[in-house]
Amino acid sequence: MSQYMQIDIRLVPVYEKPFEKQFPRLADLLRRTGRQELVEKETSFYEMADALEMIAESPDTPSGIREAVSPHEQKIMAIKEIARDHLLARRLNEMDRELYRMEDAFEDLEASL
């Protein structure tokens, strides 16, 4: 690493409307499962995927929520893994395509809640 410079590649969430208004059902799910900070911070879907995984796998999550979230969580985590591989290899165009797929998966989750 350079002594005076560093490379910084970040994912920055960009929501046209406040997250809570754009994804009200997902925001409600996050609040009901004790993850309101994700709603307040308007966290990126990439970061939110890990919380979704915890919700789907936690024995404390009511079975109805777990059943609704699980199929989406599995798809989202698979996409995240591919996106992560592209990020680590600095294949940013490919990563961008996966992020679009992740957005679609979160929109599908919102519609199914």
The first five atom37 places (N, CA, C, CB, O) and aatype in JSON, in Angstrom:
{
  "aatype": [12, 15, 5, 18, 12, 5, 9, 3, 9, 1, 10, 19, 14, 19, 18, 6, 11, 14, 13, 6, 11, 5, 13, 14, 1, 10, 0, 3, 10, 10, 1, 1, 16, 7, 1, 5, 6, 10, 19, 6, 11, 6, 16, 15, 13, 18, 6, 12, 0, 3, 0, 10, 6, 12, 9, 0, 6, 15, 14, 3, 16, 14, 15, 7, 9, 1, 6, 0, 19, 15, 14, 8, 6, 5, 11, 9, 12, 0, 9, 11, 6, 9, 0, 1, 3, 8, 10, 10, 0, 1, 1, 10, 2, 6, 12, 3, 1, 6, 10, 18, 1, 12, 6, 3, 0, 13, 6, 3, 10, 6, 0, 15, 10],
  "atom_mask": [
    [1, 1, 1, 1, 1],
    [1, 1, 1, 1, 1],
    [1, 1, 1, 1, 1],
    [1, 1, 1, 1, 1],
    [1, 1, 1, 1, 1],
    [1, 1, 1, 1, 1],
    [1, 1, 1, 1, 1],
    [1, 1, 1, 1, 1],
    [1, 1, 1, 1, 1],
    [1, 1, 1, 1, 1],
    [1, 1, 1, 1, 1],
    [1, 1, 1, 1, 1],
    [1, 1, 1, 1, 1],
    [1, 1, 1, 1, 1],
    [1, 1, 1, 1, 1],
    [1, 1, 1, 1, 1],
    [1, 1, 1, 1, 1],
    [1, 1, 1, 1, 1],
    [1, 1, 1, 1, 1],
    [1, 1, 1, 1, 1],
    [1, 1, 1, 1, 1],
    [1, 1, 1, 1, 1],
    [1, 1, 1, 1, 1],
    [1, 1, 1, 1, 1],
    [1, 1, 1, 1, 1],
    [1, 1, 1, 1, 1],
    [1, 1, 1, 1, 1],
    [1, 1, 1, 1, 1],
    [1, 1, 1, 1, 1],
    [1, 1, 1, 1, 1],
    [1, 1, 1, 1, 1],
    [1, 1, 1, 1, 1],
    [1, 1, 1, 1, 1],
    [1, 1, 1, 0, 1],
    [1, 1, 1, 1, 1],
    [1, 1, 1, 1, 1],
    [1, 1, 1, 1, 1],
    [1, 1, 1, 1, 1],
    [1, 1, 1, 1, 1],
    [1, 1, 1, 1, 1],
    [1, 1, 1, 1, 1],
    [1, 1, 1, 1, 1],
    [1, 1, 1, 1, 1],
    [1, 1, 1, 1, 1],
    [1, 1, 1, 1, 1],
    [1, 1, 1, 1, 1],
    [1, 1, 1, 1, 1],
    [1, 1, 1, 1, 1],
    [1, 1, 1, 1, 1],
    [1, 1, 1, 1, 1],
    [1, 1, 1, 1, 1],
    [1, 1, 1, 1, 1],
    [1, 1, 1, 1, 1],
    [1, 1, 1, 1, 1],
    [1, 1, 1, 1, 1],
    [1, 1, 1, 1, 1],
    [1, 1, 1, 1, 1],
    [1, 1, 1, 1, 1],
    [1, 1, 1, 1, 1],
    [1, 1, 1, 1, 1],
    [1, 1, 1, 1, 1],
    [1, 1, 1, 1, 1],
    [1, 1, 1, 1, 1],
    [1, 1, 1, 0, 1],
    [1, 1, 1, 1, 1],
    [1, 1, 1, 1, 1],
    [1, 1, 1, 1, 1],
    [1, 1, 1, 1, 1],
    [1, 1, 1, 1, 1],
    [1, 1, 1, 1, 1],
    [1, 1, 1, 1, 1],
    [1, 1, 1, 1, 1],
    [1, 1, 1, 1, 1],
    [1, 1, 1, 1, 1],
    [1, 1, 1, 1, 1],
    [1, 1, 1, 1, 1],
    [1, 1, 1, 1, 1],
    [1, 1, 1, 1, 1],
    [1, 1, 1, 1, 1],
    [1, 1, 1, 1, 1],
    [1, 1, 1, 1, 1],
    [1, 1, 1, 1, 1],
    [1, 1, 1, 1, 1],
    [1, 1, 1, 1, 1],
    [1, 1, 1, 1, 1],
    [1, 1, 1, 1, 1],
    [1, 1, 1, 1, 1],
    [1, 1, 1, 1, 1],
    [1, 1, 1, 1, 1],
    [1, 1, 1, 1, 1],
    [1, 1, 1, 1, 1],
    [1, 1, 1, 1, 1],
    [1, 1, 1, 1, 1],
    [1, 1, 1, 1, 1],
    [1, 1, 1, 1, 1],
    [1, 1, 1, 1, 1],
    [1, 1, 1, 1, 1],
    [1, 1, 1, 1, 1],
    [1, 1, 1, 1, 1],
    [1, 1, 1, 1, 1],
    [1, 1, 1, 1, 1],
    [1, 1, 1, 1, 1],
    [1, 1, 1, 1, 1],
    [1, 1, 1, 1, 1],
    [1, 1, 1, 1, 1],
    [1, 1, 1, 1, 1],
    [1, 1, 1, 1, 1],
    [1, 1, 1, 1, 1],
    [1, 1, 1, 1, 1],
    [1, 1, 1, 1, 1],
    [1, 1, 1, 1, 1],
    [1, 1, 1, 1, 1],
    [1, 1, 1, 1, 1]
  ],
  "atom_positions": [
    [[0.85, -1.17, 0.0], [0.0, 0.0, 0.0], [0.89, 1.23, 0.0], [-0.96, 0.0, 1.22], [1.93, 1.27, 0.67]],
    [[0.48, 2.2, -0.74], [1.21, 3.46, -0.81], [1.27, 4.12, 0.57], [0.55, 4.4, -1.82], [0.38, 3.94, 1.4]],
    [[2.31, 4.85, 0.78], [2.48, 5.52, 2.07], [1.52, 6.69, 2.24], [3.92, 6.01, 2.22], [1.08, 6.97, 3.35]],
    [[1.17, 7.38, 1.13], [0.37, 8.59, 1.23], [-0.98, 8.52, 0.53], [1.14, 9.73, 0.68], [-1.74, 9.49, 0.54]],
    [[-1.26, 7.39, -0.08], [-2.54, 7.24, -0.77], [-3.09, 5.84, -0.51], [-2.37, 7.49, -2.3], [-2.35, 4.9, -0.21]],
    [[-4.38, 5.73, -0.65], [-5.0, 4.42, -0.53], [-6.18, 4.32, -1.47], [-5.43, 4.16, 0.92], [-6.79, 5.32, -1.84]],
    [[-6.49, 3.12, -1.83], [-7.63, 2.85, -2.69], [-8.84, 2.65, -1.79], [-7.39, 1.59, -3.61], [-8.78, 1.93, -0.8]],
    [[-9.94, 3.29, -2.15], [-11.16, 3.18, -1.36], [-12.32, 2.87, -2.29], [-11.42, 4.48, -0.55], [-12.76, 3.74, -3.04]],
    [[-12.81, 1.67, -2.23], [-13.99, 1.27, -3.0], [-15.09, 1.03, -1.98], [-13.71, -0.01, -3.89], [-14.97, 0.16, -1.12]],
    [[-16.17, 1.81, -2.09], [-17.26, 1.7, -1.12], [-18.59, 1.54, -1.83], [-17.3, 2.93, -0.21], [-18.79, 2.0, -2.95]],
    [[-19.48, 0.88, -1.15], [-20.87, 0.82, -1.59], [-21.63, 1.86, -0.78], [-21.49, -0.62, -1.4], [-21.63, 1.83, 0.45]],
    [[-22.26, 2.77, -1.47], [-23.0, 3.83, -0.81], [-24.47, 3.67, -1.15], [-22.47, 5.24, -1.24], [-24.83, 3.64, -2.33]],
    [[-25.34, 3.57, -0.14], [-26.76, 3.43, -0.43], [-27.32, 4.72, -1.04], [-27.54, 3.06, 0.84], [-27.01, 5.82, -0.59]],
    [[-28.14, 4.55, -2.08], [-28.77, 5.69, -2.73], [-30.24, 5.32, -2.92], [-28.07, 6.05, -4.1], [-30.58, 4.52, -3.8]],
    [[-31.08, 5.91, -2.11], [-32.52, 5.67, -2.23], [-33.16, 6.96, -2.72], [-33.14, 5.21, -0.86], [-32.88, 8.03, -2.19]],
    [[-34.02, 6.87, -3.74], [-34.68, 8.06, -4.28], [-35.56, 8.71, -3.23], [-35.5, 7.7, -5.52], [-35.6, 9.93, -3.1]],
    [[-36.27, 7.89, -2.5], [-37.1, 8.35, -1.39], [-36.48, 7.77, -0.13], [-38.62, 7.92, -1.55], [-35.65, 6.86, -0.22]],
    [[-36.84, 8.26, 1.05], [-36.34, 7.62, 2.27], [-36.63, 6.12, 2.25], [-36.97, 8.27, 3.52], [-37.69, 5.69, 1.8]],
    [[-35.69, 5.33, 2.73], [-35.8, 3.88, 2.71], [-37.15, 3.41, 3.24], [-34.68, 3.25, 3.54], [-37.79, 2.56, 2.63]],
    [[-37.56, 3.97, 4.35], [-38.81, 3.55, 5.0], [-40.03, 3.77, 4.1], [-38.99, 4.3, 6.31], [-40.99, 3.0, 4.16]],
    [[-40.0, 4.8, 3.29], [-41.11, 5.06, 2.38], [-41.03, 4.19, 1.12], [-41.14, 6.54, 1.99], [-42.05, 3.79, 0.57]],
    [[-39.83, 3.91, 0.68], [-39.65, 3.11, -0.52], [-39.86, 1.62, -0.25], [-38.26, 3.34, -1.09], [-40.33, 0.88, -1.12]],
    [[-39.5, 1.17, 0.96], [-39.63, -0.24, 1.33], [-40.31, -0.35, 2.7], [-38.23, -0.94, 1.36], [-39.68, -0.79, 3.66]],
    [[-41.59, 0.03, 2.78], [-42.26, 0.06, 4.09], [-42.4, -1.3, 4.76], [-43.62, 0.66, 3.94], [-42.29, -1.4, 5.98]],
    [[-42.65, -2.35, 3.98], [-42.81, -3.69, 4.58], [-41.48, -4.21, 5.1], [-43.39, -4.67, 3.55], [-41.43, -4.81, 6.18]],
    [[-40.42, -3.99, 4.35], [-39.09, -4.41, 4.8], [-38.68, -3.62, 6.03], [-38.06, -4.23, 3.67], [-38.1, -4.18, 6.96]],
    [[-38.96, -2.31, 6.04], [-38.65, -1.48, 7.2], [-39.39, -2.0, 8.43], [-39.01, 0.0, 6.93], [-38.83, -2.06, 9.52]],
    [[-40.66, -2.37, 8.26], [-41.45, -2.92, 9.36], [-40.85, -4.24, 9.85], [-42.91, -3.13, 8.92], [-40.77, -4.47, 11.05]],
    [[-40.44, -5.09, 8.92], [-39.81, -6.37, 9.29], [-38.54, -6.12, 10.11], [-39.47, -7.2, 8.02], [-38.32, -6.77, 11.13]],
    [[-37.73, -5.2, 9.66], [-36.48, -4.91, 10.38], [-36.77, -4.36, 11.77], [-35.63, -3.91, 9.59], [-36.08, -4.71, 12.73]],
    [[-37.76, -3.52, 11.88], [-38.12, -2.98, 13.2], [-38.64, -4.09, 14.12], [-39.19, -1.87, 13.06], [-38.25, -4.18, 15.29]],
    [[-39.53, -4.94, 13.59], [-40.11, -6.02, 14.41], [-39.06, -7.02, 14.88], [-41.19, -6.75, 13.64], [-39.26, -7.71, 15.88]],
    [[-37.96, -7.11, 14.16], [-36.9, -8.06, 14.54], [-35.73, -7.36, 15.22], [-36.41, -8.82, 13.31], [-34.64, -7.93, 15.33]],
    [[-35.95, -6.12, 15.68], [-34.95, -5.42, 16.47], [-33.79, -4.84, 15.69], [0.0, 0.0, 0.0], [-32.7, -4.64, 16.23]],
    [[-34.0, -4.57, 14.42], [-32.92, -4.02, 13.58], [-33.3, -2.66, 13.01], [-32.58, -5.0, 12.44], [-33.04, -2.37, 11.84]],
    [[-33.92, -1.82, 13.85], [-34.37, -0.51, 13.42], [-33.22, 0.41, 13.0], [-35.15, 0.14, 14.52], [-33.42, 1.34, 12.21]],
    [[-32.0, 0.15, 13.52], [-30.86, 0.99, 13.13], [-30.57, 0.88, 11.64], [-29.63, 0.59, 13.93], [-30.06, 1.83, 11.04]],
    [[-30.88, -0.26, 11.03], [-30.68, -0.41, 9.59], [-31.62, 0.5, 8.81], [-30.89, -1.88, 9.17], [-31.26, 1.02, 7.76]],
    [[-32.82, 0.67, 9.33], [-33.8, 1.55, 8.7], [-33.37, 3.0, 8.89], [-35.22, 1.32, 9.3], [-33.39, 3.79, 7.95]],
    [[-32.98, 3.34, 10.09], [-32.6, 4.72, 10.4], [-31.36, 5.16, 9.63], [-32.36, 4.87, 11.89], [-31.28, 6.3, 9.18]],
    [[-30.39, 4.26, 9.48], [-29.15, 4.58, 8.76], [-29.3, 4.47, 7.25], [-28.03, 3.67, 9.23], [-28.4, 4.85, 6.51]],
    [[-30.43, 3.95, 6.8], [-30.65, 3.67, 5.39], [-29.47, 2.87, 4.82], [-30.84, 4.99, 4.6], [-28.82, 3.27, 3.86]],
    [[-29.24, 1.74, 5.45], [-28.15, 0.84, 5.1], [-28.31, 0.3, 3.69], [-28.08, -0.31, 6.1], [-29.43, 0.13, 3.21]],
    [[-27.2, 0.02, 3.04], [-27.26, -0.56, 1.69], [-27.79, -1.99, 1.78], [-25.86, -0.53, 1.0], [-27.66, -2.65, 2.81]],
    [[-28.37, -2.45, 0.68], [-28.86, -3.82, 0.62], [-27.71, -4.8, 0.82], [-29.56, -4.08, -0.71], [-27.89, -5.86, 1.43]],
    [[-26.54, -4.46, 0.32], [-25.37, -5.34, 0.46], [-25.09, -5.61, 1.93], [-24.13, -4.71, -0.22], [-24.86, -6.76, 2.33]],
    [[-25.11, -4.56, 2.75], [-24.9, -4.73, 4.19], [-26.11, -5.36, 4.87], [-24.58, -3.38, 4.84], [-25.97, -6.14, 5.81]],
    [[-27.28, -5.01, 4.39], [-28.51, -5.51, 4.99], [-28.68, -7.02, 4.81], [-29.71, -4.79, 4.4], [-29.39, -7.66, 5.58]],
    [[-28.05, -7.57, 3.81], [-28.17, -9.0, 3.53], [-27.79, -9.85, 4.74], [-27.31, -9.38, 2.34], [-28.43, -10.86, 5.02]],
    [[-26.74, -9.44, 5.45], [-26.32, -10.2, 6.63], [-27.39, -10.21, 7.72], [-25.01, -9.63, 7.18], [-27.61, -11.23, 8.37]],
    [[-28.05, -9.07, 7.92], [-29.12, -9.01, 8.91], [-30.29, -9.89, 8.48], [-29.6, -7.55, 9.11], [-30.92, -10.55, 9.3]],
    [[-30.57, -9.9, 7.19], [-31.63, -10.75, 6.68], [-31.31, -12.22, 6.92], [-31.84, -10.49, 5.18], [-32.2, -13.01, 7.26]],
    [[-30.06, -12.58, 6.76], [-29.63, -13.95, 7.03], [-29.85, -14.29, 8.5], [-28.15, -14.15, 6.63], [-30.32, -15.38, 8.83]],
    [[-29.5, -13.38, 9.4], [-29.7, -13.62, 10.84], [-31.18, -13.78, 11.17], [-29.1, -12.48, 11.67], [-31.55, -14.63, 11.98]],
    [[-32.01, -12.97, 10.54], [-33.46, -13.07, 10.77], [-33.96, -14.45, 10.32], [-34.22, -11.94, 10.0], [-34.72, -15.09, 11.04]],
    [[-33.53, -14.88, 9.15], [-34.0, -16.15, 8.6], [-33.51, -17.34, 9.41], [-33.54, -16.3, 7.16], [-34.19, -18.36, 9.47]],
    [[-32.35, -17.24, 10.03], [-31.76, -18.38, 10.72], [-31.94, -18.36, 12.23], [-30.31, -18.45, 10.41], [-31.64, -19.35, 12.91]],
    [[-32.43, -17.26, 12.77], [-32.58, -17.16, 14.22], [-33.75, -17.99, 14.73], [-32.76, -15.7, 14.64], [-34.85, -17.92, 14.17]],
    [[-33.52, -18.78, 15.77], [-34.64, -19.54, 16.35], [-35.65, -18.62, 17.04], [-34.11, -20.57, 17.35], [-36.78, -19.04, 17.31]],
    [[-35.26, -17.38, 17.31], [-36.17, -16.42, 17.95], [-37.13, -15.77, 16.96], [-35.38, -15.36, 18.65], [-38.1, -15.14, 17.37]],
    [[-36.86, -15.92, 15.68], [-37.73, -15.34, 14.66], [-38.99, -16.18, 14.55], [-36.99, -15.25, 13.28], [-38.92, -17.4, 14.39]],
    [[-40.16, -15.53, 14.62], [-41.41, -16.3, 14.47], [-41.41, -17.08, 13.15], [-42.64, -15.35, 14.53], [-40.91, -16.6, 12.13]],
    [[-41.98, -18.27, 13.18], [-41.92, -19.16, 12.02], [-42.54, -18.53, 10.77], [-42.62, -20.47, 12.33], [-42.05, -18.77, 9.67]],
    [[-43.59, -17.76, 10.91], [-44.21, -17.12, 9.75], [-43.27, -16.16, 9.05], [0.0, 0.0, 0.0], [-43.21, -16.11, 7.82]],
    [[-42.54, -15.41, 9.84], [-41.56, -14.47, 9.27], [-40.43, -15.25, 8.63], [-41.02, -13.5, 10.35], [-40.0, -14.94, 7.52]],
    [[-39.94, -16.27, 9.34], [-38.84, -17.07, 8.81], [-39.2, -17.7, 7.47], [-38.45, -18.17, 9.82], [-38.39, -17.7, 6.54]],
    [[-40.41, -18.23, 7.37], [-40.86, -18.86, 6.12], [-40.99, -17.84, 4.99], [-42.19, -19.56, 6.34], [-40.72, -18.17, 3.83]],
    [[-41.4, -16.63, 5.31], [-41.55, -15.59, 4.29], [-40.19, -15.07, 3.82], [-42.38, -14.43, 4.84], [-40.01, -14.76, 2.64]],
    [[-39.24, -15.0, 4.74], [-37.94, -14.4, 4.44], [-36.95, -15.4, 3.85], [-37.36, -13.8, 5.69], [-36.15, -15.04, 2.98]],
    [[-37.0, -16.62, 4.29], [-35.98, -17.63, 3.95], [-35.67, -17.79, 2.47], [-36.41, -18.93, 4.47], [-34.5, -17.74, 2.1]],
    [[-36.66, -17.98, 1.6], [-36.32, -18.16, 0.19], [-35.62, -16.94, -0.41], [-37.58, -18.47, -0.61], [-34.72, -17.07, -1.24]],
    [[-36.04, -15.76, 0.01], [-35.42, -14.53, -0.48], [-34.01, -14.37, 0.08], [-36.28, -13.3, -0.11], [-33.09, -13.96, -0.63]],
    [[-33.86, -14.7, 1.34], [-32.55, -14.59, 1.99], [-31.53, -15.47, 1.31], [-32.65, -14.94, 3.47], [-30.39, -15.05, 1.09]],
    [[-31.91, -16.69, 0.98], [-30.97, -17.6, 0.32], [-30.52, -17.05, -1.03], [-31.62, -18.99, 0.12], [-29.34, -17.11, -1.36]],
    [[-31.45, -16.51, -1.78], [-31.12, -15.93, -3.09], [-30.23, -14.7, -2.91], [-32.4, -15.56, -3.86], [-29.24, -14.54, -3.64]],
    [[-30.57, -13.85, -1.96], [-29.81, -12.62, -1.72], [-28.39, -12.95, -1.26], [-30.51, -11.75, -0.66], [-27.44, -12.31, -1.71]],
    [[-28.24, -13.92, -0.38], [-26.9, -14.27, 0.09], [-26.06, -14.9, -1.02], [-26.99, -15.23, 1.29], [-24.84, -14.69, -1.07]],
    [[-26.68, -15.66, -1.89], [-25.95, -16.22, -3.04], [-25.46, -15.1, -3.95], [-26.84, -17.21, -3.84], [-24.33, -15.13, -4.44]],
    [[-26.32, -14.11, -4.18], [-25.93, -12.96, -5.01], [-24.82, -12.19, -4.31], [-27.15, -12.03, -5.28], [-23.86, -11.75, -4.96]],
    [[-24.93, -12.02, -3.0], [-23.91, -11.26, -2.27], [-22.55, -11.94, -2.39], [-24.3, -11.12, -0.79], [-21.52, -11.27, -2.55]],
    [[-22.53, -13.26, -2.33], [-21.27, -13.99, -2.44], [-20.63, -13.76, -3.81], [-21.5, -15.49, -2.2], [-19.42, -13.56, -3.91]],
    [[-21.43, -13.8, -4.84], [-20.91, -13.55, -6.19], [-20.4, -12.11, -6.29], [-22.0, -13.81, -7.26], [-19.32, -11.86, -6.83]],
    [[-21.19, -11.16, -5.77], [-20.78, -9.75, -5.8], [-19.49, -9.54, -5.03], [-21.89, -8.85, -5.22], [-18.62, -8.79, -5.47]],
    [[-19.36, -10.2, -3.9], [-18.15, -10.09, -3.09], [-16.94, -10.61, -3.87], [-18.31, -10.88, -1.77], [-15.87, -9.99, -3.83]],
    [[-17.09, -11.72, -4.55], [-15.99, -12.25, -5.36], [-15.57, -11.25, -6.44], [-16.39, -13.59, -6.0], [-14.38, -11.05, -6.69]],
    [[-16.56, -10.63, -7.07], [-16.25, -9.61, -8.08], [-15.55, -8.4, -7.44], [-17.53, -9.17, -8.81], [-14.62, -7.84, -8.02]],
    [[-16.01, -8.01, -6.27], [-15.39, -6.88, -5.58], [-13.93, -7.18, -5.26], [-16.16, -6.55, -4.29], [-13.05, -6.36, -5.51]],
    [[-13.67, -8.35, -4.71], [-12.3, -8.71, -4.34], [-11.39, -8.79, -5.55], [-12.3, -10.03, -3.6], [-10.19, -8.52, -5.46]],
    [[-11.96, -9.17, -6.69], [-11.17, -9.26, -7.93], [-11.17, -7.94, -8.69], [-11.72, -10.38, -8.83], [-10.57, -7.83, -9.76]],
    [[-11.84, -6.93, -8.14], [-11.93, -5.6, -8.76], [-12.62, -5.64, -10.13], [-10.55, -5.0, -8.91], [-12.31, -4.84, -11.01]],
    [[-13.55, -6.56, -10.27], [-14.37, -6.62, -11.49], [-15.65, -5.84, -11.2], [-14.69, -8.12, -11.91], [-16.7, -6.41, -10.91]],
    [[-15.54, -4.53, -11.29], [-16.62, -3.66, -10.82], [-17.84, -3.67, -11.73], [-16.11, -2.25, -10.7], [-18.96, -3.52, -11.23]],
    [[-17.67, -3.85, -13.02], [-18.84, -3.94, -13.91], [-19.66, -5.18, -13.57], [-18.4, -3.98, -15.39], [-20.89, -5.13, -13.54]],
    [[-18.98, -6.3, -13.33], [-19.68, -7.52, -12.97], [-20.34, -7.38, -11.6], [-18.71, -8.71, -12.97], [-21.45, -7.87, -11.39]],
    [[-19.67, -6.72, -10.69], [-20.25, -6.5, -9.37], [-21.51, -5.64, -9.49], [-19.22, -5.83, -8.43], [-22.51, -5.91, -8.83]],
    [[-21.44, -4.62, -10.32], [-22.6, -3.75, -10.51], [-23.81, -4.55, -11.0], [-22.27, -2.63, -11.51], [-24.93, -4.31, -10.56]],
    [[-23.58, -5.49, -11.92], [-24.68, -6.34, -12.39], [-25.28, -7.15, -11.25], [-24.19, -7.29, -13.51], [-26.5, -7.31, -11.16]],
    [[-24.43, -7.66, -10.37], [-24.93, -8.44, -9.23], [-25.7, -7.55, -8.25], [-23.76, -9.14, -8.5], [-26.69, -7.99, -7.65]],
    [[-25.26, -6.32, -8.1], [-25.99, -5.4, -7.22], [-27.38, -5.1, -7.76], [-25.2, -4.09, -7.04], [-28.33, -4.96, -7.0]],
    [[-27.5, -5.01, -9.08], [-28.83, -4.86, -9.68], [-29.69, -6.09, -9.37], [-28.72, -4.66, -11.22], [-30.87, -5.96, -9.04]],
    [[-29.1, -7.26, -9.48], [-29.83, -8.49, -9.15], [-30.25, -8.5, -7.68], [-28.98, -9.74, -9.47], [-31.35, -8.94, -7.34]],
    [[-29.37, -8.01, -6.82], [-29.69, -7.95, -5.39], [-30.85, -6.98, -5.14], [-28.45, -7.52, -4.56], [-31.75, -7.27, -4.35]],
    [[-30.83, -5.84, -5.81], [-31.94, -4.89, -5.68], [-33.25, -5.54, -6.1], [-31.67, -3.63, -6.52], [-34.28, -5.39, -5.43]],
    [[-33.22, -6.26, -7.2], [-34.43, -6.96, -7.66], [-34.91, -7.96, -6.62], [-34.17, -7.67, -8.99], [-36.11, -8.09, -6.38]],
    [[-33.98, -8.68, -6.01], [-34.33, -9.67, -4.99], [-34.94, -8.99, -3.77], [-33.09, -10.49, -4.57], [-35.89, -9.53, -3.19]],
    [[-34.44, -7.85, -3.36], [-35.02, -7.12, -2.24], [-36.4, -6.56, -2.61], [-34.08, -5.98, -1.8], [-37.29, -6.53, -1.77]],
    [[-36.57, -6.14, -3.85], [-37.9, -5.68, -4.28], [-38.89, -6.85, -4.28], [-37.83, -5.06, -5.7], [-40.06, -6.67, -3.93]],
    [[-38.43, -8.04, -4.66], [-39.28, -9.23, -4.58], [-39.66, -9.53, -3.14], [-38.58, -10.45, -5.21], [-40.8, -9.88, -2.85]],
    [[-38.7, -9.4, -2.23], [-38.97, -9.62, -0.81], [-40.01, -8.61, -0.32], [-37.68, -9.5, 0.03], [-40.96, -8.99, 0.37]],
    [[-39.84, -7.36, -0.67], [-40.79, -6.31, -0.26], [-42.2, -6.67, -0.75], [-40.36, -4.93, -0.82], [-43.17, -6.54, -0.01]],
    [[-42.3, -7.12, -1.98], [-43.61, -7.46, -2.55], [-44.24, -8.67, -1.85], [-43.48, -7.75, -4.07], [-45.47, -8.77, -1.76]],
    [[-43.42, -9.58, -1.36], [-43.97, -10.8, -0.76], [-44.31, -10.63, 0.72], [-42.99, -11.94, -0.92], [-45.02, -11.46, 1.28]],
    [[-43.84, -9.58, 1.35], [-44.11, -9.39, 2.78], [-45.53, -8.88, 3.01], [-43.11, -8.41, 3.4], [-45.93, -8.66, 4.16]]
  ]
}
